[in-house]
């Protein structure tokens, strides 16, 4: 029992929780974003369409913030660090066509 208790802090310390900005619109986006995050190794993924924030928890020894964001961009959603390709974005259903991150920056400038 004491041996297991000694490992518990090590196992707990491997978990990382972070917030990631991910652009999207609807329930289909939510499902796609969360599924992509989990396929990249996130244990938990919850995307909020009102804030465009993804809350993820993952084991830092198995995946990373960058890997999660890359996987999300691969399925068509811009993130803080990566843009989805135009080709993949255009294949999203119409309701999922969010204001692109690059376009939003251009509008502000």
Secondary structure, 3 states (H helix, E strand, C coil): CHHHHHHHHHHHHCEEEEEEEECCCCHHHHHHHHHHHHHCCEEEEEEECCCCEEEEEEECCCCCHHHHHHHHHHCCCCECCCCCCHHHHHCCCHHHCCCCHHHHHHHHC
